[in-house]
Amino acid sequence: MSKQNIFIIMLLFSIVMGCKKEANQVAESTTNKKGLKSKKVVYQVFTRLFGNTNTTNKPWGTIEENGVGKFNDFTDKALREIKDLGVTHIWYTGVPHHGVITDYTEYGISNDDPDVVKGRAGSPYAVKDYYNVNPDLAENPQHRLEEFKALIKRSHNAGLKVIIDIVPNHVARNYQSLTNPKGVEDFGASDDKSVVYHVNNNFYYNTNEAFKVPNWEHGYSPLGDETHPLEDGEFDEVPAKWTGNGSRLSQPKMNDWYETVKINYGVSPDGRKDFDTLPNGFENEDYKKHFQFWQDKTVPNSWTKFKNIALYWIDMGVDGFRYDMAEMVPVEFWSYMNSAIKMKKPNAFLLAEVYNPTLYRAYIHKGKMDYLYDKVQLYDTIKSVMQGRGKTDHIPPIIDDLKDIEHQMLHFLENHDEQRIASPGFAGSAEKGKPAMVVSATISTSPTMIYFGQEVGEDGSEDAGFGKPSRTSIFDYIGVPAHQRWMNNKQFDGGQLTDEEKALRDFYKRLLNFTITSSALTDKYEDIHWYNRKHTSGYNDKVLSFVRWSATEKLIIISNFDTKSSHSFNLKIPKNIIESWNLSEANYKVEDQLYNQFSRNLMIEEDHATININVNALESFILKIK
């Protein structure tokens, strides 16, 4: 072989390896600087609202009146600031093209009927076209998909993995993909509409009945007091399809998910499953075995359609999905789709919204989900403690109950469905979120999620129109005031934040960055709360403590949920933990890892160790043994 040919081969090899290195940079973002496994932190951002600088905030305001954010608002600077907050994954909520009221017909996009769209801006969970993105988010709607691809690339360059939504349970009532890849057929295009159900129909039908829009009660309507030329109380759909939340009425109720239609996954109206089920014990098999299981099986048409949608976005560079209302879809489908995703992208991040604790293990083990919301147990319990109704005593039993799947139970205090911490309906103060955030982020090995604006104390107080105060609206064009102060006219430097908001963001930054570099938080946990409740004077049900450790790091974590009082006590560490840590009788220095202002001695005694603690109202310590 000539030297010239050897040179060419070596050059090509270096180019390939360079591309591989670039592709792996994001995959390595959840490994800390020492090369050890580390926790993941997800930053959920409502894409339409993030970059909006308009402060008009007129209820039911149009896009012209209230403004809208764009993909391009996520500049290199903005993404770097998000990454530096201690974030590993960014979830862009509301990306797939959903129904909107704004007229984009000049771009070949059909108008949507306000009678089956929620709010001026529409629900991101009523997807109209799974092969394109929301035109609101593009500077040039004609090139909206290219603008999103550029955002994926910028996100990856910033060291962030990208998550978007997929909503397999339902689609928009007016689903119409204008940009299907060659050979891809729309949902319902080949359905036999003369029958209520067929295994390969995508929808369920009320034969010989026409759809009717809901009766709006109490003067309510889709656009409030505003009007629109297409709002006439009618929507042409014959025969009527079943509604996304399962309503079989041809005229759904006002509070039904009337803007969506239920997807048929091969489950008959009487509950019969017209597809193969997984063999006993198959929950213990890996995704490769699950993938192989489905290769010679005939599956319902809807299964194939959604699998192809997921793989389309994976091929585009998306790193994972958040699945809406996953428990309303058969677990066998998730085995089928998730195993196909993992075969193409083994490190894909697959997060599901499941609220029934009796289904958790099935959707993790059989459905091959990576993570589920820990909403019904941990979130609801911590919320009650923050509100002064609940006791910290209720937290350790939850962790114990979920210990076999603790890594898969993603923790959060805010998301687009929940009230803002600072809203009067939740806690009324962002400061009350501090101890809860420390507990949520450090008590398990699971990922942590925060919602944009949470880190600066956004209170969700705007009356947006369809969306009401306490939750930042996902249905309206609106500005997010506290977040806008951090954004500072797209300088993304916090230039307009108050001192209190700056301090809160600094707290989140310190905490989240610690979690993604701590080896102890990816390893062992033990409760010391109940031991101290029994043996420690001054320690009560407003305080929570536990320990985390690895071979190289030992942590004692204490949080005070009391909003008014400090608490002083000699915290005790039981003998079994001291033995696990291989500590001998001596004094060990411990230092706080959040603000580095706490330094005490841990004193080893015969059957336990003690450390003197004075923890102020709403204060937390992450104490590291030196």
VOFI-160523 format. One line per 10 residues: number of its first residue (from 1); their letters; for each residue x, y, z of C-alpha. Coordinates in nm, 2 decimals. Layout:
REM VOFI-160523
NUM	A	X:Y:Z | ... .
***
This chain:
REM VOFI-160523
1	MSKQNIFIIM	0.00:0.00:0.00 | 0.14:0.34:-0.09 | 0.22:0.61:0.17 | -0.05:0.83:0.00 | -0.32:0.56:0.04 | -0.21:0.51:0.41 | -0.24:0.88:0.47 | -0.59:0.89:0.31 | -0.70:0.60:0.53 | -0.56:0.76:0.84 .
11	LLFSIVMGCK	-0.73:1.09:0.75 | -1.06:0.92:0.70 | -1.02:0.73:1.03 | -0.95:1.05:1.22 | -1.26:1.22:1.07 | -1.48:0.92:1.16 | -1.34:0.91:1.51 | -1.38:1.29:1.54 | -1.75:1.26:1.45 | -1.79:0.97:1.69 .
21	KEANQVAEST	-1.63:1.18:1.97 | -1.86:1.47:1.90 | -2.16:1.23:1.91 | -2.04:1.10:2.24 | -1.99:1.43:2.40 | -2.35:1.46:2.50 | -2.37:1.10:2.61 | -2.09:1.17:2.85 | -2.27:1.47:3.00 | -2.40:1.26:3.28 .
31	TNKKGLKSKK	-2.06:1.14:3.39 | -1.88:1.37:3.63 | -1.53:1.51:3.59 | -1.37:1.21:3.76 | -1.53:0.97:3.51 | -1.78:0.83:3.76 | -2.15:0.78:3.72 | -2.35:1.09:3.83 | -2.71:1.20:3.87 | -2.91:1.35:3.59 .
41	VVYQVFTRLF	-3.08:1.69:3.61 | -3.37:1.77:3.36 | -3.46:2.13:3.29 | -3.81:2.14:3.16 | -3.88:2.45:2.95 | -4.20:2.55:2.79 | -4.05:2.64:2.45 | -4.32:2.89:2.34 | -4.27:3.10:2.66 | -3.89:3.08:2.72 .
51	GNTNTTNKPW	-3.78:3.37:2.49 | -4.09:3.59:2.50 | -3.99:3.94:2.62 | -4.34:4.09:2.57 | -4.49:4.20:2.91 | -4.84:4.29:2.79 | -5.00:3.98:2.93 | -5.35:4.05:2.81 | -5.59:3.77:2.90 | -5.68:3.57:2.59 .
61	GTIEENGVGK	-5.42:3.79:2.40 | -5.32:3.70:2.05 | -4.97:3.62:1.94 | -4.94:3.98:1.81 | -5.06:4.13:2.14 | -4.87:3.90:2.39 | -4.58:3.78:2.18 | -4.42:3.44:2.16 | -4.08:3.28:2.21 | -3.89:3.11:1.93 .
71	FNDFTDKALR	-3.64:2.83:1.88 | -3.37:3.09:1.81 | -3.42:3.25:2.15 | -3.22:2.95:2.29 | -2.89:3.11:2.20 | -2.55:2.97:2.28 | -2.54:3.20:2.58 | -2.89:3.09:2.70 | -2.80:2.73:2.67 | -2.47:2.77:2.84 .
81	EIKDLGVTHI	-2.64:2.94:3.14 | -2.89:2.65:3.16 | -2.60:2.40:3.15 | -2.41:2.59:3.41 | -2.71:2.58:3.64 | -2.63:2.21:3.68 | -2.84:2.07:3.41 | -2.77:1.76:3.19 | -3.09:1.72:2.99 | -3.33:1.99:2.85 .
91	WYTGVPHHGV	-3.69:1.90:2.78 | -3.83:2.12:2.52 | -4.21:2.11:2.59 | -4.45:2.18:2.31 | -4.23:2.11:2.01 | -4.44:1.88:1.78 | -4.69:2.07:1.57 | -5.02:2.10:1.77 | -5.34:2.29:1.70 | -5.31:2.67:1.71 .
101	ITDYTEYGIS	-5.54:2.96:1.63 | -5.28:3.17:1.45 | -5.33:3.17:1.07 | -5.04:3.01:0.89 | -5.22:2.93:0.56 | -4.97:3.13:0.36 | -4.72:2.85:0.45 | -4.95:2.58:0.34 | -5.07:2.50:0.70 | -5.44:2.45:0.74 .
111	NDDPDVVKGR	-5.63:2.66:0.99 | -5.75:2.51:1.32 | -6.10:2.54:1.44 | -6.11:2.73:1.78 | -6.40:2.51:1.88 | -6.16:2.22:1.92 | -5.85:2.41:2.03 | -5.78:2.51:2.40 | -5.68:2.87:2.44 | -5.53:3.11:2.18 .
121	AGSPYAVKDY	-5.21:2.92:2.16 | -5.34:2.56:2.18 | -5.25:2.26:2.39 | -4.91:2.11:2.32 | -5.08:1.77:2.40 | -5.31:1.79:2.11 | -5.06:1.71:1.84 | -5.17:1.78:1.48 | -4.86:1.67:1.29 | -4.60:1.44:1.44 .
131	YNVNPDLAEN	-4.36:1.49:1.15 | -4.32:1.87:1.20 | -4.29:2.13:1.47 | -4.51:2.41:1.60 | -4.49:2.70:1.35 | -4.52:2.95:1.63 | -4.17:2.86:1.73 | -4.00:2.95:1.41 | -3.87:3.28:1.27 | -3.97:3.15:0.93 .
141	PQHRLEEFKA	-4.25:2.89:0.96 | -4.16:2.76:0.61 | -3.83:2.64:0.76 | -3.95:2.55:1.11 | -3.81:2.20:1.11 | -3.46:2.32:1.00 | -3.47:2.58:1.29 | -3.55:2.30:1.54 | -3.26:2.09:1.40 | -3.03:2.38:1.45 .
151	LIKRSHNAGL	-3.16:2.40:1.81 | -3.08:2.03:1.87 | -2.73:2.10:1.74 | -2.68:2.41:1.97 | -2.81:2.21:2.27 | -2.57:1.93:2.20 | -2.28:2.17:2.16 | -2.37:2.31:2.50 | -2.34:1.96:2.65 | -2.72:1.91:2.69 .
161	KVIIDIVPNH	-2.92:1.61:2.59 | -3.25:1.69:2.42 | -3.60:1.55:2.52 | -3.93:1.62:2.35 | -4.29:1.51:2.41 | -4.47:1.22:2.25 | -4.83:1.17:2.34 | -4.93:0.82:2.23 | -5.27:0.81:2.41 | -5.43:1.07:2.18 .
171	VARNYQSLTN	-5.39:1.32:1.90 | -5.56:1.64:1.80 | -5.91:1.61:1.68 | -5.81:1.77:1.35 | -5.49:1.56:1.30 | -5.35:1.63:0.96 | -4.98:1.58:0.88 | -4.87:1.79:0.58 | -4.51:1.67:0.59 | -4.52:1.29:0.63 .
181	PKGVEDFGAS	-4.22:1.11:0.50 | -4.27:0.91:0.18 | -4.49:0.61:0.25 | -4.62:0.73:0.59 | -5.00:0.74:0.61 | -5.19:0.97:0.85 | -5.37:0.85:1.16 | -5.72:0.73:1.06 | -5.66:0.75:0.68 | -5.74:0.38:0.62 .
191	DDKSVVYHVN	-5.98:0.33:0.91 | -6.30:0.14:0.86 | -6.54:0.40:0.99 | -6.84:0.18:0.96 | -6.75:0.00:1.28 | -6.69:0.11:1.63 | -6.37:-0.09:1.66 | -6.12:-0.28:1.44 | -5.78:-0.39:1.56 | -5.61:-0.19:1.29 .
201	NNFYYNTNEA	-5.83:0.12:1.31 | -5.64:0.41:1.47 | -5.95:0.55:1.63 | -6.28:0.44:1.79 | -6.60:0.56:1.62 | -6.96:0.62:1.71 | -7.10:0.50:1.38 | -7.38:0.71:1.23 | -7.33:0.99:1.49 | -7.18:1.33:1.43 .
211	FKVPNWEHGY	-6.95:1.50:1.67 | -7.08:1.80:1.86 | -6.87:2.05:2.05 | -6.93:2.07:2.43 | -7.19:2.28:2.58 | -7.00:2.57:2.74 | -7.12:2.63:3.10 | -7.12:2.94:3.31 | -7.05:3.17:3.01 | -6.73:2.98:2.93 .
221	SPLGDETHPL	-6.61:2.93:2.57 | -6.28:2.83:2.40 | -6.17:3.19:2.36 | -6.34:3.35:2.66 | -6.49:3.69:2.56 | -6.28:3.71:2.25 | -6.42:3.62:1.91 | -6.28:3.45:1.60 | -6.43:3.40:1.25 | -6.41:3.02:1.28 .
231	EDGEFDEVPA	-6.57:3.00:1.62 | -6.92:2.90:1.55 | -6.99:2.61:1.79 | -6.95:2.35:1.52 | -6.68:2.11:1.41 | -6.73:1.87:1.12 | -6.66:1.51:1.22 | -6.87:1.22:1.10 | -6.87:0.97:1.25 | -6.78:1.10:1.59 .
241	KWTGNGSRLS	-6.46:0.97:1.74 | -6.40:0.88:2.11 | -6.23:1.16:2.31 | -5.87:1.14:2.44 | -5.96:1.09:2.81 | -6.18:0.79:2.72 | -6.51:0.96:2.69 | -6.73:0.77:2.44 | -6.98:1.06:2.41 | -7.03:1.21:2.06 .
251	QPKMNDWYET	-7.07:1.54:2.25 | -6.80:1.53:2.52 | -6.83:1.74:2.83 | -6.66:2.08:2.88 | -6.40:1.92:3.11 | -6.32:1.63:2.88 | -6.02:1.64:2.66 | -6.25:1.74:2.38 | -5.98:1.87:2.15 | -5.83:1.53:2.12 .
261	VKINYGVSPD	-5.92:1.18:2.00 | -5.83:0.85:2.17 | -5.58:0.62:1.99 | -5.69:0.26:1.95 | -5.40:0.02:2.04 | -5.59:-0.30:1.97 | -5.80:-0.30:2.28 | -6.17:-0.36:2.21 | -6.44:-0.16:2.38 | -6.50:-0.45:2.62 .
271	GRKDFDTLPN	-6.13:-0.47:2.71 | -6.01:-0.76:2.50 | -5.65:-0.73:2.39 | -5.61:-0.82:2.03 | -5.23:-0.86:2.04 | -4.97:-1.08:2.19 | -4.89:-1.04:2.56 | -4.55:-1.08:2.72 | -4.47:-1.43:2.86 | -4.45:-1.47:3.24 .
281	GFENEDYKKH	-4.11:-1.36:3.37 | -4.04:-1.15:3.07 | -4.02:-0.84:3.29 | -3.67:-0.97:3.39 | -3.54:-0.96:3.03 | -3.35:-0.67:2.88 | -3.47:-0.45:2.59 | -3.28:-0.66:2.34 | -3.49:-0.97:2.43 | -3.81:-0.75:2.42 .
291	FQFWQDKTVP	-3.71:-0.63:2.07 | -3.66:-0.98:1.95 | -3.99:-1.09:2.10 | -4.19:-0.86:1.87 | -4.00:-0.93:1.55 | -4.23:-1.22:1.44 | -4.55:-1.07:1.59 | -4.83:-0.89:1.41 | -4.91:-0.57:1.60 | -5.19:-0.32:1.56 .
301	NSWTKFKNIA	-5.14:-0.04:1.31 | -5.12:0.23:1.57 | -4.82:0.06:1.73 | -4.62:0.08:1.41 | -4.72:0.44:1.35 | -4.60:0.56:1.69 | -4.28:0.35:1.68 | -4.20:0.51:1.34 | -4.27:0.86:1.48 | -4.03:0.80:1.77 .
311	LYWIDMGVDG	-3.75:0.67:1.55 | -3.80:0.96:1.32 | -3.71:1.20:1.60 | -3.43:0.98:1.72 | -3.28:0.99:1.38 | -3.30:1.37:1.38 | -3.09:1.38:1.70 | -3.34:1.39:1.98 | -3.20:1.20:2.28 | -3.52:1.09:2.45 .
321	FRYDMAEMVP	-3.89:1.15:2.52 | -4.14:1.24:2.79 | -4.45:1.03:2.74 | -4.78:1.19:2.83 | -5.04:0.98:3.02 | -4.85:0.65:2.95 | -5.07:0.44:3.18 | -5.36:0.49:2.94 | -5.17:0.29:2.68 | -5.11:-0.09:2.71 .
331	VEFWSYMNSA	-4.78:-0.18:2.87 | -4.71:-0.43:2.58 | -4.70:-0.13:2.34 | -4.43:0.03:2.55 | -4.22:-0.29:2.54 | -4.26:-0.28:2.16 | -4.17:0.08:2.10 | -3.91:0.14:2.38 | -3.71:-0.17:2.29 | -3.70:-0.05:1.93 .
341	IKMKKPNAFL	-3.58:0.30:2.04 | -3.31:0.14:2.27 | -3.19:-0.08:1.98 | -3.12:0.24:1.79 | -3.01:0.45:2.08 | -2.93:0.25:2.39 | -2.88:0.57:2.61 | -3.21:0.72:2.51 | -3.39:0.89:2.81 | -3.74:0.76:2.83 .
351	LAEVYNPTLY	-3.96:0.93:3.09 | -4.33:0.85:3.15 | -4.62:1.02:3.32 | -4.77:0.73:3.53 | -4.98:0.82:3.84 | -5.09:0.48:3.96 | -4.83:0.33:4.20 | -4.96:-0.02:4.14 | -4.85:0.01:3.77 | -4.50:0.15:3.84 .
361	RAYIHKGKMD	-4.31:-0.18:3.82 | -4.50:-0.31:3.52 | -4.42:0.01:3.31 | -4.06:0.00:3.42 | -3.98:-0.37:3.38 | -4.23:-0.48:3.11 | -4.27:-0.14:2.94 | -3.89:-0.07:2.95 | -3.93:0.29:3.08 | -3.62:0.44:3.22 .
371	YLYDKVQLYD	-3.80:0.68:3.46 | -4.15:0.76:3.59 | -4.28:1.07:3.77 | -4.27:1.02:4.15 | -4.58:1.24:4.18 | -4.84:1.05:4.38 | -4.61:0.95:4.66 | -4.30:1.18:4.71 | -4.42:1.50:4.54 | -4.76:1.50:4.70 .
381	TIKSVMQGRG	-4.61:1.42:5.04 | -4.34:1.69:5.02 | -4.60:1.94:4.90 | -4.81:1.87:5.21 | -4.51:1.93:5.43 | -4.43:2.25:5.26 | -4.78:2.37:5.31 | -4.76:2.29:5.68 | -5.02:2.01:5.67 | -4.79:1.71:5.66 .
391	KTDHIPPIID	-4.51:1.57:5.86 | -4.16:1.48:5.75 | -4.23:1.14:5.92 | -4.42:1.04:5.61 | -4.12:1.08:5.38 | -3.89:0.79:5.48 | -4.16:0.52:5.44 | -4.21:0.63:5.07 | -3.84:0.59:5.00 | -3.85:0.25:5.16 .
401	DLKDIEHQML	-4.15:0.14:4.96 | -3.99:0.24:4.64 | -3.63:0.12:4.72 | -3.63:-0.15:4.45 | -3.72:0.11:4.18 | -3.59:0.43:4.35 | -3.35:0.51:4.06 | -3.64:0.51:3.81 | -3.86:0.75:4.01 | -3.78:1.10:3.88 .
411	HFLENHDEQR	-3.83:1.38:4.14 | -3.97:1.72:4.09 | -4.14:2.01:4.27 | -4.27:2.19:3.96 | -4.37:2.10:3.61 | -4.62:2.24:3.36 | -4.91:2.05:3.52 | -4.84:2.16:3.88 | -4.88:2.48:4.07 | -4.58:2.70:4.10 .
421	IASPGFAGSA	-4.42:2.67:4.45 | -4.45:3.05:4.50 | -4.82:3.06:4.41 | -5.07:3.11:4.70 | -5.23:2.78:4.61 | -4.91:2.59:4.67 | -4.67:2.74:4.93 | -4.69:3.11:4.87 | -4.32:3.15:4.88 | -4.03:3.02:4.67 .
431	EKGKPAMVVS	-3.82:3.01:4.99 | -4.04:2.72:5.11 | -3.91:2.52:4.82 | -3.55:2.52:4.95 | -3.56:2.24:5.20 | -3.79:2.04:4.98 | -3.55:2.09:4.69 | -3.26:1.96:4.89 | -3.45:1.65:4.99 | -3.59:1.59:4.65 .
441	ATISTSPTMI	-3.25:1.62:4.48 | -3.04:1.42:4.72 | -3.26:1.15:4.88 | -3.22:0.90:4.59 | -3.01:0.82:4.28 | -3.30:0.92:4.05 | -3.29:1.22:3.82 | -3.41:1.56:3.94 | -3.63:1.79:3.73 | -3.70:2.16:3.76 .
451	YFGQEVGEDG	-3.93:2.38:3.56 | -3.80:2.69:3.39 | -3.86:2.99:3.62 | -3.87:2.77:3.93 | -3.51:2.87:4.00 | -3.60:3.24:4.02 | -3.93:3.20:4.21 | -4.19:3.25:3.93 | -4.53:3.25:4.10 | -4.76:3.19:3.80 .
461	SEDAGFGKPS	-4.99:3.47:3.89 | -5.09:3.58:3.54 | -5.45:3.54:3.43 | -5.36:3.42:3.08 | -5.71:3.34:2.96 | -5.77:2.96:2.92 | -5.50:2.90:3.17 | -5.56:3.04:3.52 | -5.33:3.17:3.79 | -5.10:2.94:3.99 .
471	RTSIFDYIGV	-4.98:2.74:3.69 | -4.79:2.90:3.41 | -5.04:2.86:3.12 | -4.96:2.61:2.85 | -5.26:2.72:2.64 | -5.20:3.09:2.60 | -4.96:3.34:2.46 | -4.82:3.49:2.78 | -4.50:3.63:2.94 | -4.33:3.48:3.25 .
481	PAHQRWMNNK	-4.23:3.78:3.46 | -3.96:3.64:3.69 | -3.81:3.44:3.41 | -3.82:3.75:3.19 | -3.62:3.94:3.46 | -3.35:3.67:3.44 | -3.36:3.68:3.06 | -3.30:4.05:3.07 | -3.39:4.13:2.71 | -3.22:3.81:2.59 .
491	QFDGGQLTDE	-2.89:3.88:2.76 | -2.96:3.58:2.99 | -2.76:3.73:3.27 | -3.02:3.79:3.55 | -2.97:4.16:3.51 | -3.33:4.25:3.62 | -3.36:4.00:3.90 | -3.42:4.12:4.25 | -3.16:4.04:4.52 | -3.40:3.76:4.65 .
501	EKALRDFYKR	-3.44:3.61:4.31 | -3.06:3.62:4.25 | -3.00:3.44:4.58 | -3.26:3.18:4.50 | -3.10:3.10:4.16 | -2.76:3.08:4.33 | -2.91:2.83:4.57 | -3.04:2.61:4.29 | -2.71:2.64:4.10 | -2.51:2.53:4.41 .
511	LLNFTITSSA	-2.74:2.24:4.48 | -2.78:2.11:4.13 | -2.41:2.13:4.05 | -2.33:1.95:4.37 | -2.57:1.67:4.28 | -2.42:1.60:3.94 | -2.06:1.58:4.09 | -2.13:1.38:4.40 | -2.05:1.01:4.40 | -2.24:0.95:4.72 .
521	LTDKYEDIHW	-2.57:1.05:4.56 | -2.53:0.77:4.30 | -2.47:0.51:4.57 | -2.61:0.42:4.92 | -2.89:0.57:5.13 | -3.01:0.51:5.48 | -3.27:0.69:5.69 | -3.16:0.84:6.02 | -3.48:1.04:6.07 | -3.67:0.78:6.28 .
531	YNRKHTSGYN	-3.36:0.70:6.49 | -3.34:1.07:6.58 | -3.71:1.10:6.64 | -3.68:0.83:6.91 | -3.35:0.93:7.06 | -3.28:1.30:7.00 | -3.42:1.59:7.21 | -3.53:1.89:7.00 | -3.56:1.69:6.68 | -3.92:1.70:6.55 .
541	DKVLSFVRWS	-4.14:1.63:6.25 | -4.04:1.96:6.08 | -3.69:1.82:6.03 | -3.57:1.54:5.80 | -3.23:1.38:5.80 | -3.06:1.09:5.61 | -2.72:0.98:5.50 | -2.57:0.91:5.16 | -2.24:0.75:5.09 | -2.00:0.59:4.85 .
551	ATEKLIIISN	-1.65:0.45:4.88 | -1.51:0.80:4.85 | -1.77:1.03:5.00 | -1.99:1.03:5.31 | -2.27:1.28:5.35 | -2.52:1.38:5.63 | -2.82:1.57:5.50 | -3.05:1.77:5.72 | -3.34:1.99:5.61 | -3.57:2.21:5.83 .
561	FDTKSSHSFN	-3.91:2.26:5.67 | -4.02:2.49:5.96 | -4.11:2.83:5.82 | -4.06:3.02:6.15 | -3.83:2.84:6.39 | -3.48:2.72:6.40 | -3.41:2.39:6.57 | -3.10:2.29:6.78 | -3.02:1.93:6.87 | -2.73:1.68:6.88 .
571	LKIPKNIIES	-2.80:1.47:6.57 | -2.72:1.11:6.61 | -2.57:0.87:6.36 | -2.65:0.50:6.45 | -2.37:0.25:6.51 | -2.45:0.04:6.20 | -2.38:0.34:5.98 | -2.06:0.43:6.16 | -1.94:0.07:6.11 | -2.04:0.08:5.74 .
581	WNLSEANYKV	-1.83:0.40:5.71 | -1.53:0.23:5.89 | -1.50:0.52:6.13 | -1.31:0.46:6.45 | -1.35:0.64:6.79 | -1.23:0.99:6.71 | -1.36:1.33:6.60 | -1.41:1.39:6.23 | -1.46:1.73:6.07 | -1.77:1.78:5.87 .
591	EDQLYNQFSR	-1.83:2.07:5.63 | -2.14:2.20:5.45 | -2.12:2.16:5.07 | -2.39:2.42:4.98 | -2.25:2.74:5.13 | -1.93:2.62:5.30 | -2.03:2.81:5.62 | -2.08:2.51:5.85 | -1.79:2.33:6.01 | -1.83:2.10:6.30 .
601	NLMIEEDHAT	-1.69:1.79:6.46 | -1.86:1.45:6.44 | -1.79:1.28:6.76 | -1.77:0.90:6.76 | -1.90:0.74:7.08 | -1.97:0.37:7.17 | -2.29:0.30:6.99 | -2.34:0.61:6.78 | -2.19:0.94:6.66 | -2.32:1.29:6.74 .
611	ININVNALES	-2.29:1.63:6.58 | -2.43:1.95:6.72 | -2.68:2.11:6.48 | -2.85:2.44:6.48 | -3.06:2.47:6.16 | -3.25:2.79:6.08 | -3.60:2.80:5.94 | -3.61:2.67:5.58 | -3.23:2.59:5.60 | -3.05:2.28:5.49 .
621	FILKIK	-2.71:2.13:5.53 | -2.53:1.88:5.31 | -2.25:1.78:5.54 | -1.94:1.60:5.41 | -1.72:1.41:5.64 | -1.36:1.50:5.58 .
***
